[in-house]
Amino acid sequence: GSQAISIYDAAKLITDVFNLDKSLVQPTTRKEFLVGRAPEPENSSLDNTKMKKDLGLSFRTLKEGLELIKEQ
């Protein structure tokens, strides 16, 4: 997409777009989230600036992409 977003914020956005129960999404700490999982980097977002510049690509926001999926 065109923006970096936390897993928590992405989950909240999914509940908004698809009219799901928002109470099922609760904030947590990074330490709690990674219990029993492989370690992850603090920031795993990708920079797509070069693709935008060199290839002339544009990217939808996560919300735009979710709304497209909902329409299908």
All heavy atoms as an XYZ file, in Angstrom:
564
protein
N       0.806     -1.187      0.000
C       0.000      0.000      0.000
C       0.851      1.254      0.000
O       2.053      1.215     -0.190
N       0.207      2.338      0.240
C       0.892      3.620      0.176
C       1.213      4.179      1.552
O       1.676      5.298      1.658
C       0.039      4.625     -0.601
O      -1.177      4.861      0.081
N       0.966      3.401      2.602
C       1.263      3.901      3.936
C       1.689      2.756      4.852
O       1.317      1.615      4.612
C       0.039      4.620      4.521
C      -0.940      3.684      5.211
C      -2.312      3.639      4.597
O      -2.465      3.565      3.393
N      -3.322      3.646      5.416
N       2.453      3.107      5.881
C       2.808      2.126      6.907
C       1.710      2.161      7.964
O       1.221      3.226      8.319
C       4.161      2.474      7.519
N       1.319      0.994      8.452
C       0.234      0.918      9.428
C       0.511     -0.239     10.373
O       1.048     -1.272      9.963
C      -1.127      0.766      8.695
C      -2.299      0.858      9.662
C      -1.166     -0.493      7.870
C      -3.650      0.957      8.972
N       0.159     -0.079     11.631
C       0.374     -1.147     12.606
C      -0.659     -2.259     12.401
O      -1.716     -2.048     11.792
C       0.251     -0.595     14.024
O      -1.102     -0.276     14.320
N      -0.351     -3.427     12.919
C      -1.289     -4.547     12.835
C      -2.589     -4.184     13.548
O      -3.684     -4.476     13.068
C      -0.666     -5.834     13.413
C       0.498     -6.287     12.534
C      -1.705     -6.939     13.547
C       1.314     -7.410     13.114
N      -2.474     -3.524     14.683
C      -3.659     -3.105     15.447
C      -4.520     -2.149     14.626
O      -5.738     -2.329     14.518
C      -3.222     -2.464     16.765
C      -4.353     -1.861     17.561
C      -5.345     -2.670     18.118
C      -4.434     -0.499     17.761
C      -6.387     -2.123     18.848
C      -5.471      0.057     18.491
C      -6.445     -0.760     19.033
O      -7.474     -0.217     19.763
N      -3.890     -1.133     14.032
C      -4.649     -0.179     13.223
C      -5.259     -0.849     11.987
O      -6.367     -0.518     11.580
C      -3.775      1.002     12.811
C      -3.458      1.926     13.984
O      -4.255      1.958     14.945
O      -2.415      2.608     13.934
N      -4.545     -1.800     11.411
C      -5.076     -2.539     10.264
C      -6.298     -3.351     10.686
O      -7.313     -3.375      9.984
C      -4.011     -3.450      9.673
N      -6.220     -4.006     11.839
C      -7.352     -4.796     12.329
C      -8.564     -3.904     12.598
O      -9.697     -4.267     12.269
C      -6.960     -5.565     13.585
N      -8.331     -2.723     13.176
C      -9.439     -1.792     13.416
C     -10.067     -1.346     12.097
O     -11.285     -1.250     11.983
C      -8.955     -0.571     14.202
C      -8.622     -0.862     15.647
C      -8.434      0.391     16.497
C      -7.632      1.458     15.826
N      -7.376      2.646     16.650
N      -9.232     -1.094     11.106
C      -9.728     -0.671      9.799
C     -10.558     -1.777      9.148
O     -11.609     -1.516      8.557
C      -8.551     -0.281      8.906
C      -8.877      0.366      7.576
C      -9.714      1.623      7.752
C      -7.588      0.706      6.848
N     -10.111     -3.009      9.275
C     -10.863     -4.152      8.734
C     -12.236     -4.241      9.385
O     -13.251     -4.438      8.712
C     -10.065     -5.464      8.912
C      -8.845     -5.453      7.996
C     -10.949     -6.687      8.643
C      -7.822     -6.526      8.304
N     -12.298     -4.058     10.715
C     -13.601     -4.100     11.388
C     -14.501     -2.971     10.899
O     -15.709     -3.163     10.745
C     -13.475     -4.027     12.923
O     -12.910     -2.777     13.313
C     -12.669     -5.183     13.472
N     -13.920     -1.813     10.634
C     -14.723     -0.680     10.142
C     -15.276     -0.957      8.750
O     -16.468     -0.793      8.508
C     -13.875      0.603     10.099
C     -13.580      1.172     11.464
O     -14.288      0.813     12.436
O     -12.645      1.987     11.570
N     -14.408     -1.369      7.836
C     -14.820     -1.557      6.439
C     -15.839     -2.688      6.305
O     -16.807     -2.581      5.554
C     -13.586     -1.803      5.532
C     -14.005     -2.227      4.131
C     -12.710     -0.550      5.479
N     -15.643     -3.765      7.055
C     -16.512     -4.933      6.916
C     -17.597     -5.017      7.993
O     -18.274     -6.037      8.123
C     -15.675     -6.214      6.892
C     -14.837     -6.341      5.652
C     -13.500     -5.965      5.663
C     -15.380     -6.802      4.463
C     -12.719     -6.056      4.523
C     -14.611     -6.905      3.316
C     -13.280     -6.528      3.348
N     -17.757     -3.937      8.760
C     -18.791     -3.873      9.807
C     -18.731     -5.059     10.764
O     -19.737     -5.721     11.030
C     -20.188     -3.768      9.176
C     -20.328     -2.533      8.324
O     -19.917     -1.446      8.724
N     -20.864     -2.696      7.133
N     -17.536     -5.340     11.262
C     -17.328     -6.446     12.194
C     -17.317     -5.929     13.630
O     -17.225     -4.719     13.872
C     -16.003     -7.146     11.867
C     -15.903     -7.715     10.455
C     -14.492     -8.204     10.174
C     -16.922     -8.820     10.244
N     -17.376     -6.831     14.575
C     -17.399     -6.489     15.996
C     -16.056     -5.883     16.425
O     -15.060     -6.586     16.542
C     -17.708     -7.751     16.809
C     -17.855     -7.481     18.295
O     -17.650     -6.338     18.746
O     -18.182     -8.447     19.017
N     -16.057     -4.590     16.661
C     -14.832     -3.874     17.021
C     -14.285     -4.291     18.389
O     -13.103     -4.147     18.652
C     -15.084     -2.373     16.993
C     -15.342     -1.843     15.600
C     -15.847     -0.411     15.672
C     -16.191      0.170     14.337
N     -16.969     -0.650     13.446
N     -15.151     -4.831     19.244
C     -14.699     -5.221     20.582
C     -13.753     -6.423     20.546
O     -13.066     -6.697     21.528
C     -15.893     -5.532     21.485
O     -16.530     -6.731     21.089
N     -13.709     -7.131     19.421
C     -12.805     -8.276     19.302
C     -11.362     -7.858     19.056
O     -10.448     -8.668     19.194
C     -13.278     -9.202     18.174
C     -14.641     -9.849     18.381
C     -15.050    -10.628     17.146
C     -14.629    -10.736     19.612
N     -11.145     -6.600     18.702
C      -9.802     -6.089     18.445
C      -9.353     -5.298     19.665
O      -9.947     -4.275     20.011
C      -9.773     -5.188     17.181
C      -8.392     -4.612     16.968
C     -10.242     -5.971     15.971
N      -8.331     -5.800     20.319
C      -7.829     -5.161     21.536
C      -6.357     -4.830     21.382
O      -5.599     -5.617     20.806
C      -7.997     -6.105     22.732
C      -9.438     -6.475     23.023
C     -10.250     -5.285     23.464
O      -9.786     -4.464     24.248
N     -11.459     -5.176     22.953
N      -5.935     -3.678     21.890
C      -4.502     -3.358     21.820
C      -3.702     -4.315     22.702
O      -4.222     -4.870     23.668
C      -4.430     -1.927     22.346
C      -5.659     -1.741     23.160
C      -6.702     -2.658     22.582
N      -2.464     -4.513     22.332
C      -1.573     -5.379     23.098
C      -0.163     -4.818     22.990
O       0.102     -3.916     22.212
C      -1.625     -6.828     22.558
O      -0.852     -7.661     23.422
C      -1.089     -6.942     21.146
N       0.718     -5.349     23.765
C       2.118     -4.931     23.655
C       2.810     -5.805     22.615
O       2.330     -6.908     22.291
C       2.863     -5.091     24.993
O       2.916     -6.489     25.318
C       2.187     -4.318     26.112
N       3.901     -5.324     22.116
C       4.689     -6.098     21.162
C       5.134     -7.420     21.788
O       5.080     -8.472     21.157
C       5.889     -5.260     20.714
C       6.776     -5.961     19.728
C       7.831     -5.003     19.188
N       8.702     -5.684     18.293
C       8.382     -6.088     17.073
N       7.182     -5.826     16.594
N       9.238     -6.735     16.322
N       5.543     -7.359     23.047
C       6.003     -8.558     23.759
C       4.880     -9.598     23.841
O       5.097    -10.776     23.571
C       6.479     -8.173     25.156
C       7.063     -9.315     25.938
C       7.579     -8.852     27.280
C       8.152    -10.005     28.070
N       8.673     -9.600     29.368
N       3.673     -9.170     24.194
C       2.533    -10.098     24.272
C       2.195    -10.666     22.898
O       1.898    -11.853     22.775
C       1.307     -9.377     24.837
C       1.392     -9.021     26.295
C       0.234     -8.147     26.741
O      -0.298     -7.355     25.942
O      -0.131     -8.268     27.921
N       2.235     -9.820     21.889
C       1.888    -10.242     20.531
C       2.826    -11.332     20.014
O       2.413    -12.230     19.291
C       1.909     -9.035     19.590
C       1.573     -9.362     18.167
C       0.281     -9.673     17.795
C       2.560     -9.368     17.191
C      -0.042     -9.986     16.472
C       2.259     -9.674     15.868
C       0.948     -9.987     15.513
N       4.093    -11.255     20.391
C       5.090    -12.188     19.850
C       5.262    -13.467     20.663
O       6.062    -14.323     20.284
C       6.438    -11.474     19.699
C       6.483    -10.389     18.630
C       7.822     -9.673     18.653
C       6.201    -10.965     17.256
N       4.505    -13.641     21.735
C       4.615    -14.857     22.542
C       4.312    -16.072     21.665
O       3.286    -16.130     20.985
C       3.646    -14.819     23.750
C       3.554    -16.180     24.410
C       4.086    -13.776     24.749
N       5.249    -17.013     21.628
C       5.075    -18.236     20.858
C       5.271    -18.063     19.363
O       4.990    -18.977     18.594
N       5.720    -16.901     18.946
C       5.927    -16.637     17.519
C       7.401    -16.366     17.260
O       8.155    -16.052     18.162
C       5.113    -15.411     17.091
C       3.630    -15.579     17.254
C       2.911    -14.290     16.991
N       3.328    -13.723     15.721
C       2.527    -13.208     14.825
N       1.240    -13.156     15.059
N       2.977    -12.715     13.700
N       7.780    -16.475     16.014
C       9.150    -16.138     15.631
C       9.379    -14.639     15.837
O       8.450    -13.846     15.655
C       9.385    -16.503     14.170
N      10.581    -14.247     16.203
C      10.873    -12.820     16.363
C      10.633    -12.068     15.056
O      10.825    -12.619     13.967
C      12.354    -12.782     16.730
C      12.702    -14.158     17.151
C      11.738    -15.078     16.475
N      10.201    -10.840     15.179
C       9.957     -9.987     14.018
C      10.688     -8.672     14.203
O      10.873     -8.223     15.328
C       8.455     -9.711     13.859
C       7.641    -10.944     13.554
C       6.160    -10.629     13.395
O       5.786     -9.428     13.433
O       5.378    -11.572     13.234
N      11.068     -8.037     13.108
C      11.727     -6.738     13.238
C      10.738     -5.693     13.747
O       9.522     -5.841     13.582
C      12.174     -6.410     11.810
C      11.343     -7.253     10.922
C      10.948     -8.461     11.721
N      11.263     -4.642     14.377
C      10.416     -3.553     14.865
C       9.591     -2.952     13.742
O       8.429     -2.641     13.908
C      11.275     -2.458     15.506
C      11.802     -2.801     16.873
C      10.735     -2.777     17.949
O       9.788     -1.972     17.860
O      10.847     -3.580     18.883
N      10.218     -2.750     12.600
C       9.532     -2.135     11.462
C       9.775     -2.999     10.234
O      10.886     -3.075      9.739
C      10.053     -0.713     11.232
C       9.355     -0.009     10.085
O       8.568     -0.594      9.356
N       9.661      1.259      9.923
N       8.723     -3.626      9.746
C       8.871     -4.480      8.569
C       8.166     -3.883      7.346
O       7.887     -4.577      6.381
C       8.348     -5.889      8.855
O       6.986     -5.826      9.204
N       7.880     -2.585      7.427
C       7.248     -1.938      6.274
C       8.274     -1.765      5.159
O       9.476     -1.710      5.408
C       6.661     -0.579      6.668
O       7.662      0.291      7.140
N       7.782     -1.719      3.942
C       8.653     -1.565      2.782
C       8.501     -0.163      2.213
O       7.411      0.401      2.209
C       8.305     -2.600      1.715
C       8.427     -4.058      2.143
C       7.915     -4.969      1.027
C       9.857     -4.391      2.492
N       9.580      0.395      1.726
C       9.558      1.721      1.119
C       9.334      1.550     -0.381
O      10.162      0.965     -1.074
C      10.882      2.433      1.395
C      10.931      3.844      0.857
O       9.976      4.267      0.162
O      11.926      4.526      1.122
N       8.212      2.055     -0.882
C       7.922      1.896     -2.301
C       8.183      3.189     -3.093
O       7.746      3.314     -4.232
C       6.494      1.392     -2.519
C       5.447      2.300     -1.912
O       5.670      3.476     -1.704
N       4.287      1.742     -1.627
N       8.923      4.114     -2.505
C       9.222      5.388     -3.158
C       9.903      5.194     -4.507
O       9.554      5.850     -5.488
C      10.116      6.256     -2.242
O       9.472      6.402     -0.980
C      10.366      7.615     -2.843
N      10.864      4.284     -4.568
C      11.603      4.057     -5.807
C      10.685      3.507     -6.909
O      10.783      3.918     -8.062
C      12.777      3.117     -5.558
C      13.721      2.983     -6.744
C      14.995      2.269     -6.318
C      15.922      1.995     -7.468
N      16.460      3.165     -8.116
N       9.788      2.608     -6.564
C       8.851      2.083     -7.561
C       7.930      3.186     -8.076
O       7.627      3.247     -9.263
C       8.025      0.940     -6.972
C       8.816     -0.333     -6.760
S       7.782     -1.743     -6.306
C       7.226     -1.281     -4.690
N       7.494      4.040     -7.158
C       6.639      5.155     -7.572
C       7.381      6.066     -8.541
O       6.863      6.432     -9.590
C       6.203      5.967     -6.351
C       5.200      5.304     -5.473
C       4.874      6.221     -4.303
C       3.992      5.575     -3.283
N       3.724      6.469     -2.160
N       8.630      6.395     -8.171
C       9.420      7.337     -8.956
C       9.884      6.732    -10.276
O       9.653      7.299    -11.347
C      10.634      7.792     -8.144
C      11.527      8.763     -8.859
C      12.743      9.104     -8.005
C      13.783      9.789     -8.853
N      15.099      9.714     -8.294
N      10.534      5.582    -10.214
C      11.153      4.990    -11.406
C      10.163      4.320    -12.355
O      10.361      4.317    -13.566
C      12.219      3.969    -11.007
C      13.409      4.606    -10.299
O      13.491      5.859    -10.259
O      14.257      3.858     -9.782
N       9.111      3.744    -11.807
C       8.168      3.001    -12.633
C       6.826      3.713    -12.819
O       5.963      3.242    -13.549
C       7.924      1.607    -12.035
C       9.174      0.739    -11.867
C       8.828     -0.556    -11.155
C       9.832      0.466    -13.210
N       6.663      4.811    -12.106
C       5.422      5.559    -12.220
C       4.216      4.850    -11.632
O       3.082      5.094    -12.034
N       4.483      3.955    -10.695
C       3.388      3.206    -10.082
C       2.729      4.017     -8.977
O       3.360      4.853     -8.347
C       3.917      1.897     -9.484
C       4.532      0.905    -10.465
C       5.100     -0.285     -9.714
C       3.500      0.447    -11.482
N       1.472      3.745     -8.761
C       0.787      4.329     -7.611
C       0.140      3.183     -6.838
O      -0.190      2.140     -7.413
C      -0.259      5.351     -8.052
O      -1.253      4.737     -8.838
N      -0.026      3.395     -5.557
C      -0.545      2.342     -4.693
C      -1.756      2.848     -3.940
O      -1.802      3.996     -3.521
C       0.527      1.882     -3.698
C       1.742      1.318     -4.370
C       2.801      2.128     -4.710
C       1.807     -0.022     -4.687
C       3.921      1.617     -5.346
C       2.923     -0.544     -5.331
C       3.975      0.270     -5.650
N      -2.723      1.974     -3.765
C      -3.897      2.314     -2.968
C      -3.548      2.263     -1.486
O      -2.627      1.567     -1.079
C      -5.024      1.322     -3.253
C      -5.586      1.421     -4.629
C      -6.727      0.430     -4.803
N      -7.378      0.615     -6.071
C      -7.024     -0.001     -7.191
N      -6.021     -0.859     -7.186
N      -7.676      0.220     -8.312
N      -4.343      2.941     -0.691
C      -4.216      2.797      0.753
C      -4.840      1.464      1.142
O      -5.580      0.853      0.356
C      -4.953      3.929      1.490
O      -6.351      3.822      1.206
C      -4.423      5.299      1.083
N      -4.584      1.017      2.348
C      -5.187     -0.222      2.827
C      -6.709     -0.095      2.806
O      -7.407     -1.016      2.378
C      -4.706     -0.558      4.241
C      -5.328     -1.789      4.876
C      -5.099     -3.036      4.038
C      -4.821     -1.983      6.290
N      -7.223      1.033      3.233
C      -8.675      1.224      3.241
C      -9.249      1.114      1.834
O     -10.279      0.460      1.621
C      -9.036      2.571      3.857
C     -10.526      2.765      3.975
C     -10.877      4.036      4.707
C     -12.399      4.126      4.860
N     -12.808      5.313      5.570
N      -8.600      1.731      0.870
C      -9.068      1.640     -0.519
C      -9.064      0.191     -1.006
O     -10.003     -0.260     -1.661
C      -8.205      2.501     -1.430
C      -8.362      3.983     -1.205
C      -7.298      4.818     -1.895
O      -6.200      4.298     -2.208
O      -7.560      6.016     -2.110
N      -8.011     -0.555     -0.686
C      -7.924     -1.955     -1.083
C      -9.002     -2.803     -0.426
O      -9.625     -3.646     -1.074
N      -9.242     -2.564      0.858
C     -10.288     -3.312      1.561
C     -11.666     -3.012      0.982
O     -12.506     -3.909      0.843
C     -10.263     -2.986      3.057
C      -9.050     -3.495      3.833
C      -9.039     -2.910      5.235
C      -9.005     -5.008      3.866
N     -11.904     -1.755      0.648
C     -13.198     -1.395      0.066
C     -13.398     -2.042     -1.299
O     -14.507     -2.466     -1.629
C     -13.327      0.122     -0.006
C     -13.529      0.734      1.388
C     -13.481      2.241      1.424
O     -13.048      2.867      0.447
O     -13.876      2.795      2.475
N     -12.314     -2.183     -2.079
C     -12.406     -2.899     -3.352
C     -12.762     -4.365     -3.130
O     -13.583     -4.939     -3.838
C     -11.097     -2.800     -4.119
C     -10.848     -1.516     -4.896
C      -9.439     -1.505     -5.467
C     -11.863     -1.370     -6.008
N     -12.128     -4.987     -2.144
C     -12.419     -6.390     -1.820
C     -13.868     -6.525     -1.393
O     -14.575     -7.450     -1.808
C     -11.468     -6.896     -0.719
C     -10.040     -6.993     -1.261
C     -11.944     -8.238     -0.158
C      -8.995     -7.234     -0.192
N     -14.348     -5.603     -0.586
C     -15.730     -5.667     -0.105
C     -16.725     -5.580     -1.248
O     -17.776     -6.219     -1.215
C     -15.974     -4.536      0.898
C     -17.324     -4.583      1.548
C     -17.485     -3.481      2.549
C     -18.872     -3.537      3.165
N     -19.069     -2.469      4.134
N     -16.406     -4.804     -2.266
C     -17.300     -4.638     -3.407
C     -17.404     -5.896     -4.267
O     -18.374     -6.061     -5.003
C     -16.822     -3.482     -4.292
C     -16.970     -2.125     -3.653
C     -16.337     -1.024     -4.491
O     -15.913     -1.281     -5.648
O     -16.248      0.102     -3.986
N     -16.414     -6.774     -4.203
C     -16.396     -7.961     -5.073
C     -17.354     -9.026     -4.617
O     -17.751     -9.152     -3.541
C     -14.985     -8.536     -5.145
C     -14.039     -7.578     -5.786
C     -12.608     -8.103     -5.829
O     -12.307     -9.204     -5.401
N     -11.715     -7.291     -6.336
